[in-house]
Amino acid sequence: MKHKRHRLVPSQHILSEKEYLRFLNHILDEVFELVDLAFDWTNAELARQSGLCDSTVHNLDTRKTKYPRYFTVLKLCKAVGWEMKLIRGPKPKLKIKKQAS
């Protein structure tokens, strides 16, 4: 079964930490929904396919893990045939104003 490619964030968009975590949780929602609908796997089977511990997958599914790691989400994506990449955007410019003495 071939899955459509998702582009969830524009490559030039720099995310805040809060947006990044929201993004990872959105991907987790999509992965768990796909697993339920297309693969009909249990969490234990998803754990086996992704190389993660059963408890890790369970904690991600129930949102006990509040701050998922990128590489953990990446392993889940690979298990369902998705590719996930971090794309380096432009360096943010830092502007410093000198105070007048």
TORTIKOL-892755 format. One record per residue: y, z negated, x negated of N, C-alpha, C, O, CB in turn; residue in three letters; residue number from 1. Coordinates in Angstrom, 1 decimal, always signed. Glycine has a CB too. Layout:
BEGIN
- Y	Z	X	Y	Z	X	Y	Z	X	Y	Z	X	Y	Z	X	Ala	NUM;
...
//
This chain:
BEGIN
- -1.2	+0.0	-0.8	+0.0	+0.0	+0.0	+1.2	+0.0	-0.9	+1.4	-0.9	-1.8	+0.0	-1.2	+1.0	Met	1;
- +2.1	+1.0	-0.7	+3.3	+1.0	-1.5	+4.5	+0.4	-0.7	+4.7	+0.6	+0.5	+3.7	+2.5	-1.8	Lys	2;
- +5.2	-0.5	-1.4	+6.3	-1.2	-0.8	+7.6	-0.6	-1.2	+7.8	-0.1	-2.3	+6.2	-2.7	-1.2	His	3;
- +8.5	-0.7	-0.2	+9.9	-0.1	-0.5	+10.6	-1.0	-1.5	+10.3	-2.2	-1.6	+10.7	+0.0	+0.8	Lys	4;
- +11.4	-0.4	-2.3	+12.2	-1.1	-3.3	+13.4	-1.7	-2.7	+14.1	-1.1	-1.9	+12.6	-0.1	-4.5	Arg	5;
- +13.7	-2.9	-3.0	+14.8	-3.7	-2.5	+15.9	-3.8	-3.6	+15.5	-4.1	-4.7	+14.4	-5.1	-1.9	His	6;
- +17.1	-3.5	-3.3	+18.2	-3.8	-4.2	+19.1	-4.8	-3.4	+19.9	-4.4	-2.6	+19.0	-2.5	-4.6	Arg	7;
- +18.9	-6.0	-3.8	+19.5	-7.1	-3.0	+20.9	-7.5	-3.5	+21.7	-8.0	-2.8	+18.7	-8.3	-3.0	Leu	8;
- +21.2	-7.2	-4.8	+22.5	-7.5	-5.3	+23.0	-6.4	-6.2	+22.3	-5.8	-7.0	+22.4	-8.8	-6.2	Val	9;
- +24.3	-6.0	-6.0	+24.8	-4.9	-6.8	+24.8	-5.3	-8.3	+25.0	-6.5	-8.6	+26.3	-4.6	-6.4	Pro	10;
- +24.5	-4.4	-9.2	+24.3	-4.7	-10.6	+25.6	-5.2	-11.3	+25.5	-5.9	-12.3	+23.8	-3.5	-11.3	Ser	11;
- +26.7	-4.9	-10.8	+28.0	-5.3	-11.4	+28.5	-6.6	-10.8	+29.5	-7.1	-11.3	+29.0	-4.2	-11.2	Gln	12;
- +27.8	-7.2	-9.9	+28.2	-8.5	-9.2	+27.8	-9.6	-10.1	+26.6	-9.8	-10.4	+27.7	-8.5	-7.8	His	13;
- +28.7	-10.5	-10.4	+28.3	-11.7	-11.2	+28.2	-12.9	-10.2	+29.1	-13.2	-9.5	+29.4	-12.0	-12.3	Ile	14;
- +27.0	-13.5	-10.2	+26.8	-14.5	-9.2	+27.1	-15.9	-9.7	+27.0	-16.2	-10.9	+25.3	-14.5	-8.8	Leu	15;
- +27.6	-16.7	-8.8	+27.8	-18.2	-9.2	+26.4	-18.8	-9.1	+25.4	-18.2	-8.7	+28.8	-18.9	-8.2	Ser	16;
- +26.3	-20.0	-9.6	+25.0	-20.7	-9.6	+24.4	-20.8	-8.2	+23.3	-20.7	-7.9	+25.0	-22.0	-10.3	Glu	17;
- +25.3	-21.2	-7.3	+24.9	-21.4	-5.9	+24.4	-20.1	-5.3	+23.4	-20.0	-4.6	+26.1	-21.9	-5.1	Lys	18;
- +25.2	-19.0	-5.5	+24.8	-17.6	-5.0	+23.4	-17.2	-5.7	+22.6	-16.6	-5.0	+25.8	-16.6	-5.3	Glu	19;
- +23.2	-17.5	-6.9	+22.0	-17.2	-7.6	+20.8	-17.9	-7.0	+19.8	-17.3	-6.8	+22.1	-17.5	-9.1	Tyr	20;
- +20.9	-19.2	-6.7	+19.9	-19.9	-6.1	+19.6	-19.4	-4.7	+18.4	-19.4	-4.3	+20.2	-21.4	-6.1	Leu	21;
- +20.7	-19.1	-4.0	+20.5	-18.6	-2.6	+19.7	-17.2	-2.7	+18.9	-16.9	-1.9	+21.9	-18.4	-1.9	Arg	22;
- +20.1	-16.4	-3.7	+19.4	-15.1	-3.9	+17.9	-15.3	-4.2	+17.1	-14.6	-3.6	+20.1	-14.4	-5.1	Phe	23;
- +17.6	-16.3	-5.1	+16.2	-16.5	-5.4	+15.4	-17.0	-4.2	+14.3	-16.6	-3.9	+16.0	-17.5	-6.5	Leu	24;
- +16.0	-17.8	-3.4	+15.4	-18.3	-2.2	+15.2	-17.2	-1.1	+14.3	-17.2	-0.4	+16.2	-19.5	-1.6	Asn	25;
- +16.2	-16.3	-1.1	+16.0	-15.1	-0.2	+14.8	-14.3	-0.6	+14.1	-13.8	+0.2	+17.4	-14.3	-0.2	His	26;
- +14.7	-14.1	-1.9	+13.5	-13.3	-2.4	+12.2	-14.0	-2.0	+11.3	-13.4	-1.6	+13.6	-13.1	-4.0	Ile	27;
- +12.2	-15.4	-2.2	+11.0	-16.1	-1.8	+10.7	-16.0	-0.4	+9.5	-15.8	+0.0	+11.2	-17.6	-2.1	Leu	28;
- +11.7	-16.0	+0.5	+11.5	-15.8	+1.9	+10.8	-14.4	+2.2	+9.8	-14.3	+2.9	+12.8	-15.8	+2.7	Asp	29;
- +11.3	-13.4	+1.5	+10.7	-12.1	+1.6	+9.3	-12.0	+1.1	+8.4	-11.3	+1.7	+11.6	-11.0	+0.9	Glu	30;
- +9.0	-12.6	+0.0	+7.7	-12.6	-0.6	+6.7	-13.3	+0.4	+5.6	-12.8	+0.6	+7.7	-13.3	-2.0	Val	31;
- +7.1	-14.5	+0.8	+6.1	-15.2	+1.7	+5.9	-14.5	+3.0	+4.8	-14.6	+3.6	+6.7	-16.6	+2.0	Phe	32;
- +7.0	-13.9	+3.5	+6.8	-13.1	+4.8	+5.9	-11.9	+4.5	+5.0	-11.6	+5.4	+8.2	-12.6	+5.3	Glu	33;
- +6.0	-11.2	+3.4	+5.2	-10.1	+3.1	+3.7	-10.5	+2.9	+2.8	-9.9	+3.4	+5.6	-9.4	+1.8	Leu	34;
- +3.5	-11.7	+2.3	+2.2	-12.2	+2.0	+1.5	-12.5	+3.4	+0.3	-12.2	+3.6	+2.2	-13.5	+1.2	Val	35;
- +2.3	-13.1	+4.3	+1.7	-13.4	+5.6	+1.4	-12.1	+6.4	+0.4	-12.0	+7.1	+2.7	-14.2	+6.4	Asp	36;
- +2.3	-11.1	+6.4	+2.1	-10.0	+7.3	+1.2	-8.9	+6.7	+0.4	-8.3	+7.4	+3.5	-9.4	+7.5	Leu	37;
- +1.4	-8.6	+5.4	+0.7	-7.4	+4.8	-0.5	-7.8	+4.1	-1.5	-7.1	+4.1	+1.6	-6.6	+3.9	Ala	38;
- -0.5	-8.9	+3.4	-1.6	-9.3	+2.5	-2.6	-10.3	+3.2	-3.8	-10.3	+2.9	-1.1	-9.9	+1.2	Phe	39;
- -2.1	-11.1	+4.1	-2.9	-12.1	+4.8	-3.5	-13.0	+3.8	-4.7	-13.4	+4.0	-3.9	-11.4	+5.7	Asp	40;
- -2.8	-13.4	+2.8	-3.3	-14.3	+1.8	-2.9	-15.8	+2.2	-1.8	-16.0	+2.8	-2.7	-14.0	+0.4	Trp	41;
- -3.6	-16.7	+1.7	-3.3	-18.1	+1.8	-2.4	-18.4	+0.6	-2.2	-17.6	-0.3	-4.5	-19.1	+1.8	Thr	42;
- -1.8	-19.6	+0.5	-1.0	-19.9	-0.6	-1.8	-20.0	-1.9	-1.4	-19.7	-3.0	-0.2	-21.3	-0.4	Asn	43;
- -3.1	-20.5	-1.7	-4.0	-20.6	-2.8	-4.3	-19.2	-3.4	-4.4	-19.1	-4.6	-5.3	-21.3	-2.4	Ala	44;
- -4.5	-18.2	-2.5	-4.7	-16.8	-3.0	-3.5	-16.3	-3.7	-3.6	-15.6	-4.8	-5.1	-15.9	-1.9	Glu	45;
- -2.3	-16.5	-3.2	-1.1	-16.1	-3.8	-0.9	-16.8	-5.2	-0.5	-16.1	-6.1	+0.2	-16.4	-2.9	Leu	46;
- -1.3	-18.0	-5.3	-1.2	-18.7	-6.5	-2.1	-18.1	-7.5	-1.8	-17.9	-8.7	-1.6	-20.2	-6.3	Ala	47;
- -3.3	-17.8	-7.1	-4.3	-17.1	-8.0	-3.8	-15.8	-8.5	-4.0	-15.4	-9.7	-5.7	-17.0	-7.3	Arg	48;
- -3.3	-15.0	-7.6	-2.8	-13.6	-7.9	-1.6	-13.7	-8.8	-1.4	-12.8	-9.6	-2.5	-12.9	-6.6	Gln	49;
- -0.8	-14.7	-8.7	+0.4	-14.8	-9.5	+0.3	-15.6	-10.8	+1.1	-15.6	-11.6	+1.5	-15.4	-8.7	Ser	50;
- -0.9	-16.3	-10.9	-1.1	-17.1	-12.1	-0.3	-18.4	-12.1	-0.1	-19.1	-13.1	-0.7	-16.3	-13.3	Gly	51;
- +0.1	-18.9	-10.9	+0.8	-20.2	-10.7	-0.2	-21.2	-10.1	-1.3	-20.9	-9.6	+2.0	-20.0	-9.8	Leu	52;
- +0.2	-22.4	-10.2	-0.6	-23.5	-9.6	-0.4	-23.5	-8.1	+0.6	-23.1	-7.6	-0.1	-24.9	-10.2	Cys	53;
- -1.5	-23.9	-7.4	-1.5	-24.0	-6.0	-0.3	-24.9	-5.5	+0.4	-24.5	-4.6	-2.8	-24.6	-5.4	Asp	54;
- -0.1	-26.0	-6.2	+1.0	-26.9	-5.8	+2.4	-26.3	-6.0	+3.3	-26.5	-5.2	+0.9	-28.2	-6.6	Ser	55;
- +2.5	-25.5	-7.0	+3.8	-24.8	-7.2	+4.1	-23.8	-6.1	+5.2	-23.8	-5.5	+3.8	-24.0	-8.5	Thr	56;
- +3.2	-23.0	-5.7	+3.3	-22.1	-4.6	+3.6	-22.8	-3.2	+4.4	-22.5	-2.5	+2.1	-21.2	-4.4	Val	57;
- +2.8	-23.9	-3.0	+3.0	-24.7	-1.8	+4.4	-25.3	-1.8	+5.1	-25.2	-0.7	+2.0	-25.9	-1.7	His	58;
- +4.9	-25.9	-2.9	+6.2	-26.5	-2.9	+7.3	-25.4	-2.7	+8.4	-25.7	-2.2	+6.4	-27.2	-4.3	Asn	59;
- +7.1	-24.2	-3.2	+8.1	-23.1	-3.0	+8.1	-22.7	-1.5	+9.2	-22.5	-1.0	+7.8	-21.9	-3.9	Leu	60;
- +6.9	-22.6	-1.0	+6.8	-22.2	+0.4	+7.4	-23.2	+1.4	+8.0	-22.8	+2.4	+5.3	-21.9	+0.8	Asp	61;
- +7.2	-24.5	+1.1	+7.8	-25.5	+2.0	+9.2	-25.9	+1.6	+9.8	-26.8	+2.3	+6.9	-26.7	+2.0	Thr	62;
- +9.7	-25.3	+0.6	+11.1	-25.6	+0.1	+11.2	-27.0	-0.5	+12.3	-27.5	-0.6	+12.1	-25.4	+1.2	Arg	63;
- +10.1	-27.6	-0.9	+10.2	-28.9	-1.6	+10.8	-28.6	-3.0	+11.6	-29.5	-3.5	+8.7	-29.5	-1.8	Lys	64;
- +10.6	-27.5	-3.6	+11.3	-27.1	-4.8	+12.6	-26.5	-4.4	+12.7	-25.4	-3.8	+10.4	-26.1	-5.6	Thr	65;
- +13.7	-27.2	-4.8	+15.0	-26.8	-4.4	+15.6	-25.8	-5.3	+16.5	-25.0	-4.9	+15.9	-28.0	-4.2	Lys	66;
- +15.2	-25.8	-6.6	+15.8	-24.9	-7.6	+14.7	-24.1	-8.3	+14.2	-24.5	-9.4	+16.6	-25.8	-8.7	Tyr	67;
- +14.2	-23.0	-7.6	+13.2	-22.2	-8.2	+13.6	-21.6	-9.5	+14.8	-21.2	-9.7	+12.7	-21.2	-7.2	Pro	68;
- +12.7	-21.4	-10.4	+13.0	-20.8	-11.7	+12.8	-19.2	-11.5	+11.9	-18.8	-10.8	+12.1	-21.3	-12.8	Arg	69;
- +13.6	-18.5	-12.3	+13.5	-17.1	-12.2	+12.1	-16.5	-12.5	+11.6	-15.7	-11.8	+14.5	-16.5	-13.2	Tyr	70;
- +11.5	-17.0	-13.6	+10.2	-16.5	-14.0	+9.1	-16.9	-13.0	+8.1	-16.1	-12.9	+9.8	-17.0	-15.4	Phe	71;
- +9.3	-18.0	-12.3	+8.3	-18.3	-11.2	+8.4	-17.3	-10.1	+7.4	-16.8	-9.6	+8.6	-19.7	-10.7	Thr	72;
- +9.6	-17.0	-9.7	+9.9	-16.0	-8.6	+9.4	-14.6	-9.1	+8.8	-13.9	-8.3	+11.4	-16.0	-8.2	Val	73;
- +9.6	-14.3	-10.3	+9.2	-13.1	-10.9	+7.7	-12.9	-10.8	+7.2	-11.8	-10.5	+9.6	-12.9	-12.4	Leu	74;
- +6.9	-14.0	-11.1	+5.4	-13.9	-11.0	+5.0	-13.7	-9.6	+4.0	-12.9	-9.4	+4.8	-15.2	-11.5	Lys	75;
- +5.7	-14.3	-8.6	+5.3	-14.0	-7.2	+5.6	-12.6	-6.8	+4.8	-12.0	-6.1	+6.1	-15.0	-6.3	Leu	76;
- +6.7	-12.1	-7.3	+7.1	-10.7	-7.0	+6.0	-9.7	-7.6	+5.6	-8.8	-6.9	+8.5	-10.3	-7.6	Cys	77;
- +5.6	-10.0	-8.8	+4.6	-9.1	-9.4	+3.3	-9.2	-8.7	+2.6	-8.2	-8.6	+4.4	-9.5	-10.9	Lys	78;
- +3.0	-10.3	-8.1	+1.7	-10.5	-7.4	+1.6	-9.6	-6.2	+0.6	-9.1	-5.8	+1.5	-11.9	-7.0	Ala	79;
- +2.8	-9.3	-5.6	+2.8	-8.5	-4.4	+3.3	-7.1	-4.7	+3.5	-6.3	-3.8	+3.8	-9.1	-3.3	Val	80;
- +3.4	-6.7	-6.0	+3.7	-5.4	-6.4	+5.1	-5.0	-6.5	+5.5	-3.9	-6.5	+3.0	-4.5	-5.4	Gly	81;
- +6.0	-6.0	-6.5	+7.4	-5.8	-6.6	+7.9	-6.0	-8.1	+7.2	-6.6	-8.9	+8.2	-6.8	-5.7	Trp	82;
- +9.0	-5.3	-8.4	+9.6	-5.4	-9.7	+10.9	-6.1	-9.5	+11.7	-5.8	-8.6	+9.7	-4.0	-10.4	Glu	83;
- +11.2	-7.1	-10.4	+12.4	-7.8	-10.3	+13.1	-7.8	-11.7	+12.4	-8.1	-12.7	+12.2	-9.2	-9.8	Met	84;
- +14.4	-7.5	-11.8	+15.0	-7.4	-13.0	+16.4	-8.1	-12.9	+17.0	-8.1	-11.9	+15.3	-6.0	-13.5	Lys	85;
- +16.7	-8.8	-14.0	+18.1	-9.3	-14.2	+18.9	-8.2	-14.9	+18.4	-7.7	-16.0	+18.1	-10.7	-14.9	Leu	86;
- +20.0	-7.9	-14.4	+20.8	-6.8	-15.0	+22.1	-7.5	-15.6	+22.8	-8.2	-14.8	+21.2	-5.7	-14.0	Ile	87;
- +22.3	-7.3	-16.8	+23.5	-7.9	-17.5	+24.7	-7.1	-17.0	+24.8	-5.9	-17.2	+23.3	-7.9	-19.0	Arg	88;
- +25.6	-7.9	-16.5	+26.9	-7.3	-16.0	+27.9	-7.4	-17.2	+27.6	-7.8	-18.3	+27.4	-8.0	-14.8	Gly	89;
- +29.1	-6.9	-16.9	+30.2	-7.0	-17.9	+30.5	-8.4	-18.2	+30.4	-9.3	-17.3	+31.4	-6.2	-17.4	Pro	90;
- +31.0	-8.7	-19.4	+31.4	-10.0	-19.7	+32.7	-10.4	-19.0	+33.6	-9.6	-18.9	+31.7	-10.1	-21.3	Lys	91;
- +32.7	-11.6	-18.4	+33.9	-12.0	-17.7	+35.0	-12.2	-18.7	+34.8	-12.7	-19.8	+33.6	-13.3	-16.9	Pro	92;
- +36.2	-11.9	-18.3	+37.4	-12.1	-19.1	+37.9	-13.5	-18.9	+38.1	-13.9	-17.8	+38.5	-11.0	-18.9	Lys	93;
- +38.2	-14.1	-20.0	+38.8	-15.5	-19.9	+40.3	-15.3	-20.3	+40.7	-14.9	-21.3	+38.1	-16.4	-20.9	Leu	94;
- +41.1	-15.8	-19.3	+42.5	-15.8	-19.6	+43.0	-17.2	-19.8	+42.7	-18.1	-19.0	+43.3	-15.1	-18.4	Lys	95;
- +43.7	-17.4	-20.8	+44.2	-18.7	-21.2	+45.7	-18.7	-21.1	+46.4	-17.9	-21.8	+43.7	-19.2	-22.6	Ile	96;
- +46.3	-19.6	-20.4	+47.8	-19.6	-20.3	+48.2	-20.8	-21.2	+47.7	-21.9	-21.1	+48.3	-19.9	-18.9	Lys	97;
- +49.1	-20.5	-22.1	+49.6	-21.5	-23.0	+50.7	-22.2	-22.3	+51.6	-21.6	-21.6	+50.1	-20.9	-24.3	Lys	98;
- +50.7	-23.5	-22.4	+51.7	-24.3	-21.7	+53.0	-24.3	-22.6	+52.9	-24.4	-23.8	+51.3	-25.8	-21.5	Gln	99;
- +54.1	-24.2	-21.9	+55.4	-24.2	-22.6	+55.7	-25.6	-23.1	+55.5	-26.6	-22.4	+56.6	-23.7	-21.7	Ala	100;
- +56.1	-25.8	-24.4	+56.4	-27.1	-25.0	+57.7	-27.6	-24.6	+58.1	-28.7	-25.0	+56.2	-27.1	-26.5	Ser	101;
//
